[in-house]
Structure formats: structure tokens, C-alpha cells
Amino acid sequence: MKLKILSATLSLVASFALLACGDGTGGGTGGSGGSGGGAPALKWFTTCGDPACGMSTDDPNLADCTTEKDGDPCTTDGAGCEIAGDECNTNLICAASDPKEQQGGCPISLASAKQDIAYLTDADRERIRTDLTTMPLATWKYKREGRGEKEHLGFIIDDQPTSSPAVRPSGERVDLYGYTSMAVAAIQAQDKEIAALKEEIKALRAELRSEKNAPAACIDPSSP
């Protein structure tokens, strides 16, 4: 009798052990799934690119994108590739979230995204105007183009100092944002000069009117 009771007790304990094991296995799997869900999947996202679009530049540190596309899954966090021919120099980066959203919508032209900000003085504008107005311009055709291709107009980088804002740091491409800003600085300098000339003309006209309206001086006919 005691043996039967002991046997039944062991069977009941074994049943509880199996149930507990089954519950634990199920809980473990669910926990693993929860852990996986907590880590966002990696995807390809586009980067911000240049603040002013206009010309694609080859980045020697990045390989060209091949099959990678925005939104597709990727495996290596931080990996990147270059979108060949993109005029804004937008690249792809493998990340868990969109880097453009983290940057507040790519505020590249906002002061919060810059450092060492220094505004131009009048002397700076005059210097830039001189650089721009004396910049040699030329027409040319690329060696890869045929004789029937249309001529290009612009400046030759070799004619510019390495410090020119119109040249990218690589020294091989035109910085359209810097080039355009040089033109704006020249316009500002010229506008100030025109305003000064207008004031000078206004003063001369007022002086002429004053002389014209002044009474004629009396002259003694007997004076020699």
C-alpha cells in the first residue's frame, strides 16, 4: 500500500515537473522574441547630402551602391555606400533609424549645425568682389566629349587659389554653394557702393539747386 502511494506521488510530481518545464520553455521563447523585437531591424537610409545640390562628387572612402536601396534591410550597422551620380551627394547608410530624423530634418544650413561662425565685414565683401570680378573665365570641352558637343563656360580650378570658396576641399570639384555665395557677397558690396553714389549725387543736386536759387551779387559798375 505504501509502495502504491509512493508511486502515485512520484507520478504526480513528474507530471508537475513536465508542466513546469513546458511553461518555462514557452516563456523562454517568448522572452527571446521580445528581446528581438526590442532591437529595431537595420535598414538602408539616405543621408542628408549637400546643403546645396548641383554636382555629384566621388567619395574615395565609399564604394558605389549596387543593389542597396533606401528602405531595404541591411546587416552591418554604420555601413554605407555612395549613390553614384547623385547631384546632392546623398549616400546610403545602414542604421536602425533614419539619421535625417535624428538631425531634425537635416538642418545643415541652421546655426545649430555649424561652428566657428563669422559674418563678413565690408572689407571681406570688397575682397571677395575683387576675387570674383578678376576671376578668369573660359570656355572648354571635356576630353571625353566629341567636337559636336556644346561648349562649357566657367572658371578653371587650376587658375584659383586653394583657399577659394568656389573650390571644394578635394581641389578637383567646384563648390557651387561657395561660388554662389561669392556672387552674393559681390552684389552686396556693389549695392553699398551704389547707395553711397546715390547719396553723393543727391547732395550735388541739392548744392546745384542752392546755387541756382541764390540771389545774384550786386556789382559796382565803377569798380575796376
C-alpha positions in Angstrom: 0.0 0.0 0.0 2.8 2.4 0.9 4.6 1.5 -2.3 1.4 2.3 -4.4 1.0 5.7 -2.6 4.7 6.5 -3.2 4.4 5.5 -6.8 1.4 7.7 -7.3 3.1 10.6 -5.6 6.2 10.3 -7.8 4.0 10.2 -10.9 2.2 13.4 -9.8 5.5 15.2 -9.1 6.8 14.1 -12.5 3.6 15.5 -14.1 4.0 18.9 -12.4 7.7 18.9 -13.4 6.8 18.3 -17.1 4.2 21.1 -16.9 6.6 23.5 -15.4 9.2 22.6 -17.9 6.7 23.2 -20.7 5.7 26.6 -19.3 9.3 27.6 -18.9 10.2 26.6 -22.4 7.3 28.7 -23.7 8.2 31.6 -21.6 11.8 31.5 -22.7 10.9 31.5 -26.4 8.5 34.4 -25.8 11.3 36.3 -24.0 13.6 35.7 -26.8 11.1 37.1 -29.3 10.6 40.1 -27.1 14.3 40.7 -27.0 14.4 40.6 -30.8 11.5 43.0 -31.0 13.3 45.4 -28.7 16.2 45.8 -31.2 15.0 47.6 -34.3 15.9 46.0 -37.6 18.7 47.6 -39.6 17.7 49.3 -42.9 19.3 51.4 -45.6 18.5 55.1 -45.2 19.5 58.1 -47.3 21.8 60.7 -45.8 21.2 64.4 -45.9 23.6 65.2 -48.7 24.9 68.6 -49.5 23.1 71.8 -48.4 23.0 72.9 -52.0 22.6 70.5 -54.8 24.3 70.9 -58.2 27.2 68.5 -58.8 28.0 64.9 -57.8 31.3 64.3 -56.1 33.0 60.9 -55.8 33.9 60.0 -52.2 37.0 57.8 -52.3 36.1 56.4 -48.9 32.8 54.9 -50.0 32.1 52.2 -52.6 29.3 52.8 -55.1 25.9 51.4 -54.2 24.9 48.4 -56.3 21.8 46.5 -55.1 21.3 48.6 -52.0 18.1 50.7 -51.9 16.5 53.0 -49.4 14.3 51.0 -47.1 15.9 47.6 -47.8 17.2 45.6 -44.9 20.9 45.6 -44.2 23.2 43.7 -41.8 26.1 45.9 -40.7 25.2 49.0 -38.5 27.1 52.1 -39.8 27.9 50.6 -43.2 27.5 53.0 -46.1 27.7 53.3 -49.9 27.7 56.1 -52.4 24.8 56.7 -54.8 26.7 57.3 -58.0 25.8 60.4 -59.9 23.6 61.9 -57.2 23.7 65.7 -57.6 23.1 66.3 -53.9 25.8 63.7 -52.9 23.3 61.7 -51.0 24.6 58.4 -49.7 23.0 55.3 -48.1 23.8 54.3 -44.5 22.8 51.2 -42.6 21.1 52.1 -39.4 18.3 51.3 -37.0 16.6 54.6 -37.5 16.5 57.4 -40.1 19.5 59.7 -39.5 17.7 62.6 -41.1 15.0 62.5 -38.4 17.7 62.4 -35.7 19.2 65.6 -37.2 15.8 67.4 -37.2 15.3 67.1 -40.9 18.9 67.8 -42.0 19.2 71.4 -40.6 22.6 71.8 -42.3 22.0 75.5 -43.0 20.9 76.3 -39.5 23.3 77.8 -37.0 22.7 74.9 -34.6 24.5 72.6 -37.1 27.6 74.9 -37.5 30.5 76.1 -35.5 33.1 78.9 -35.8 30.5 81.2 -37.5 32.0 84.6 -38.6 30.0 87.1 -40.6 31.6 89.0 -43.4 32.8 92.6 -42.9 32.6 95.3 -45.6 36.3 94.7 -46.2 35.6 91.0 -46.7 32.9 91.7 -49.3 35.2 94.0 -51.1 38.0 91.4 -51.2 35.6 88.7 -52.4 34.2 91.1 -55.1 37.7 91.7 -56.4 38.4 87.9 -56.4 35.1 87.3 -58.3 35.4 90.2 -60.9 39.0 89.3 -61.7 38.3 85.6 -62.0 39.4 84.3 -65.4 36.6 82.7 -67.3 37.0 80.2 -70.1 35.0 78.0 -72.5 36.1 74.4 -73.0 35.0 70.8 -73.8 35.9 67.8 -71.8 38.3 65.3 -73.4 35.6 62.7 -73.4 33.2 64.8 -75.4 33.2 65.0 -79.2 33.7 68.0 -81.4 30.0 68.4 -81.8 29.2 68.8 -78.1 28.2 72.2 -76.7 31.0 74.3 -75.1 31.0 74.8 -71.3 31.5 78.1 -69.7 33.1 78.7 -66.3 36.4 79.1 -64.4 39.3 76.6 -64.4 40.2 75.3 -60.9 43.9 75.5 -61.7 43.6 79.3 -62.0 42.2 79.6 -58.5 44.0 79.6 -55.1 43.4 76.5 -53.0 41.7 78.7 -50.4 39.0 79.9 -52.9 35.4 79.3 -51.6 34.5 78.3 -55.1 36.6 75.1 -54.9 35.8 72.0 -52.9 38.4 70.8 -50.3 39.4 68.0 -52.6 40.6 70.6 -55.1 39.0 68.8 -58.0 35.4 70.0 -58.0 33.6 73.3 -58.0 31.8 74.2 -54.8 28.6 75.7 -56.2 27.4 76.9 -52.8 30.6 78.8 -52.2 30.7 80.1 -55.8 27.1 81.4 -55.5 27.9 83.0 -52.1 30.8 84.8 -53.6 28.5 86.3 -56.2 26.1 87.4 -53.4 28.9 89.0 -51.4 29.9 90.9 -54.6 26.4 92.1 -55.1 26.2 93.3 -51.5 29.4 95.2 -51.9 28.2 96.7 -55.2 24.8 97.6 -53.7 26.5 99.5 -50.8 28.7 101.4 -53.3 25.7 102.3 -55.5 23.8 103.5 -52.4 26.8 105.8 -51.5 26.9 107.1 -55.1 23.2 107.9 -55.0 23.7 109.9 -51.8 26.6 111.8 -53.3 24.5 112.6 -56.4 21.7 113.7 -54.2 24.0 116.1 -52.3 25.4 117.5 -55.5 22.0 118.2 -57.0 20.9 119.9 -53.8 24.1 122.1 -53.9 23.4 123.0 -57.6 19.8 124.0 -56.8 21.0 126.1 -53.9 23.4 127.9 -56.1 20.8 128.4 -58.8 18.3 129.9 -56.4 20.8 132.2 -54.7 20.4 136.0 -55.5 22.9 137.5 -57.9 25.6 139.5 -56.2 25.5 143.3 -56.9 28.4 144.6 -58.9 29.6 148.3 -58.8 30.0 149.4 -62.4 32.7 151.9 -61.4 34.9 149.3 -59.8 37.8 148.3 -62.0 
